[in-house]
Amino acid sequence: TVANFAPTISVVVASLIARWARISRGSAVAGLPALSLPTTFATTSGRPWLVPIFDLPVWARWAAFLPAMMATVLLFLDQNITVRLVNNPSYDMEKGRRKGNMIDGMHGDMFCIALLTAAQSLVGFPWLVAATVRSISHVRALRKYDNDGEAIGTIEQRVTGATIHTLIGCCVLFATPRKLLTNVPLPVLMGLFMFLGTSALPGNEMWERILYIFKDKSVAPKPRWGDSIPTNVVNRFTALQVACLMMMFYVKESPYGVLFPVVIAMMAPLRYLIEKTGFVEKKYVDILDEE
């Protein structure tokens, strides 16, 4: 439907309005900061495409092991968290769920990411991982609905994904698409990112549990965990999640942002500890963590 293209339409319309305002009123009055992109496809510093790895002293090659492990943890968790969200059972998808198939679904995705990361490291390209918000918006746009508006499945195909990334590649390789993108004001992009982020919140169980704290329990629909877990346990678990989220934001924005992968990696031991210490019983954690 047209609604699926609402973000694209809004970016085009807002960019045209900003351009009209700049032309009619002048850049001094209606000028907005725009997306800045290089004019040519080349390395930033002018270095050779192949990274001269062996120019590093031997001690530096060994010392790179620690940040490499941190980057591996971050890439692995970021990829798998996104894949888990996209493959949520509520989307009723069949592909990627064939048992025992090592090149299907999550395994195939991780294998491709590993190969791409190795190749990109050799030439100094940015690493690629799943884009969480965009991926969720994409799979939601492919939902199928019956005449009553109830979701009945998801259109499983690769055409839109291949098209999206082909267009991204064109913006990297060719000058004309880059020139078009430089006409997009940064406030328009920030608004797009905010929309994508907020639109991905409904259906997220942590977000739903936060909202449920402020709802009138006598009239609000009972959530999935409503009959099986005491309310105080749910609130305790949610408060811990919010605290972890705040800690991740703090570390990411602090001078110690390089340690962000360590914080992500600590989530698994923390989950073990909340069960072991009885902060939240395992049977409750299993239910809350089911989806």
Buried (B, 14 or more C-beta within 10 A) or exposed (E): EEEBEEBEEBBEEBBEEBBEBBEEEEEEEBEBEBBEBEEEEEEEEEEEEEBEEEEEEEEEEEEEEEEEEBBBBBBBBBBBBBBEBBBBEEBEBEEBEEEEEEEBBBEEBBEEBBEBBEEEBEEBBEEBBBBBBBBBBBBBBBBEEEEEEEEEBBEEEEEEEEEEEEEEEEBEEEEEBBEEBEBBBEEBBEBBEEBBEEBBBEBBBBBBBBEBEEEEEEEEEEBEBEEEBEEEBBBBBBEBBEEBEEEBEEBBEEEEEEEBBBBBBBEEEEBEEBBEEEBBEEEBBEBBEEB
